[in-house]
Amino acid sequence: MNVKAFWLLSLCALAACAAPAPPPQVAVPAQPPVGEPGNVAGMDAARIRVAFGAPQFVRKDGQMELWRYDGSGCKAFFFMYPRGESLVVKHVETLPRPDNAAADTNCLQQLLSHGKPAA
């Protein structure tokens, strides 16, 4: 084997052993500010259904449930956790949301005005 071929094969072998490039860094979005709208924090599931109607989507994750309500210009997400025999609102978020709050009260008001009786 000639010297050039030896060095070429050696370099190729070393290149194959090199560590792969790290994945690109992706910025994590900022966490929404704390604080819940006072008119819905702590409401139980029955009162939410009376006020907002039936949710368009429900996700169950263990004992927690996520209820989503869709408006014409926004969506609201109610994070429901067990308290006694009922579920209660522990957190609310809207999309879009203001920079200084997790939930837009205008969105919640719009959804309240379009609530339908639960089936």
Secondary structure per residue as TSV (DSSP state, phi and psi in degrees):
chain	resnum	aa	ss	phi	psi
A	1	M	-	360.0	134.8
A	2	N	-	-81.5	164.1
A	3	V	H	-65.3	-40.8
A	4	K	H	-62.4	-43.3
A	5	A	H	-65.4	-39.0
A	6	F	H	-60.2	-49.3
A	7	W	H	-65.8	-37.3
A	8	L	H	-64.4	-46.2
A	9	L	H	-65.3	-37.2
A	10	S	H	-64.1	-44.2
A	11	L	H	-64.5	-39.8
A	12	C	H	-63.9	-40.6
A	13	A	H	-64.3	-42.6
A	14	L	H	-65.4	-39.5
A	15	A	H	-63.7	-35.9
A	16	A	H	-68.2	-25.9
A	17	C	H	-86.2	-11.5
A	18	A	S	-63.3	146.9
A	19	A	-	-65.8	142.2
A	20	P	-	-66.8	155.6
A	21	A	-	-64.9	140.7
A	22	P	-	-66.1	151.4
A	23	P	-	-64.4	153.8
A	24	P	-	-63.8	146.5
A	25	Q	-	-75.2	132.1
A	26	V	-	-119.0	128.9
A	27	A	-	-71.6	134.9
A	28	V	-	-84.2	132.5
A	29	P	-	-62.8	152.8
A	30	A	-	-65.0	144.8
A	31	Q	-	-71.2	139.8
A	32	P	-	-62.1	150.4
A	33	P	-	-62.5	153.8
A	34	V	S	-79.2	165.6
A	35	G	-	111.3	131.0
A	36	E	-	-111.4	147.3
A	37	P	-	-58.2	128.7
A	38	G	T	-62.0	-26.5
A	39	N	T	-80.4	-11.1
A	40	V	T	-121.7	-19.8
A	41	A	T	-60.8	127.3
A	42	G	T	85.4	-4.3
A	43	M	-	-65.9	142.6
A	44	D	B	-86.0	169.0
A	45	A	H	-58.2	-39.7
A	46	A	H	-63.6	-42.5
A	47	R	H	-68.7	-35.9
A	48	I	H	-62.7	-43.7
A	49	R	H	-64.5	-38.0
A	50	V	H	-65.4	-43.7
A	51	A	H	-74.7	-41.8
A	52	F	H	-112.0	-8.9
A	53	G	-	84.9	-165.4
A	54	A	S	-78.2	137.7
A	55	P	-	-68.0	151.4
A	56	Q	S	-76.1	-21.7
A	57	F	E	-151.3	138.7
A	58	V	E	-130.3	129.3
A	59	R	E	-117.9	127.6
A	60	K	E	-105.3	128.6
A	61	D	E	-134.7	94.0
A	62	G	T	67.1	-129.1
A	63	Q	T	-88.2	-12.0
A	64	M	E	-84.7	146.6
A	65	E	E	-130.0	142.4
A	66	L	E	-109.0	122.0
A	67	W	E	-108.8	128.5
A	68	R	E	-113.4	133.3
A	69	Y	E	-118.1	133.9
A	70	D	E	-109.7	124.1
A	71	G	-	-106.2	179.8
A	72	S	S	-69.4	-28.9
A	73	G	S	-124.9	4.1
A	74	C	-	-159.8	169.3
A	75	K	E	-130.6	144.9
A	76	A	E	-121.0	140.6
A	77	F	E	-121.5	117.4
A	78	F	E	-104.6	121.3
A	79	F	E	-95.7	109.8
A	80	M	E	-104.8	132.1
A	81	Y	E	-127.3	151.9
A	82	P	E	-69.0	140.1
A	83	R	E	-143.5	109.4
A	84	G	T	65.6	-128.3
A	85	E	T	-92.1	1.2
A	86	S	E	-123.3	170.2
A	87	L	E	-101.5	142.5
A	88	V	E	-130.0	154.5
A	89	V	E	-73.3	121.7
A	90	K	E	-106.6	-23.5
A	91	H	E	-155.8	145.7
A	92	V	E	-133.1	136.2
A	93	E	E	-133.0	152.5
A	94	T	E	-128.5	155.9
A	95	L	E	-126.6	123.6
A	96	P	S	-70.2	168.7
A	97	R	-	-133.8	156.0
A	98	P	-	-73.1	164.4
A	99	D	T	-67.9	-25.2
A	100	N	T	-106.2	13.3
A	101	A	-	-155.8	155.5
A	102	A	S	-80.0	-23.0
A	103	A	S	-133.1	139.8
A	104	D	-	-89.3	115.9
A	105	T	H	-64.5	-29.1
A	106	N	H	-65.3	-39.4
A	107	C	H	-62.4	-46.8
A	108	L	H	-62.1	-39.2
A	109	Q	H	-64.5	-41.2
A	110	Q	H	-61.5	-43.3
A	111	L	H	-67.8	-35.4
A	112	L	H	-61.1	-42.1
A	113	S	H	-71.9	-15.8
A	114	H	T	-107.1	9.3
A	115	G	-	-62.1	144.6
A	116	K	-	-121.2	151.3
A	117	P	-	-56.6	138.5
A	118	A	-	-68.6	145.2
A	119	A	-	-80.7	360.0
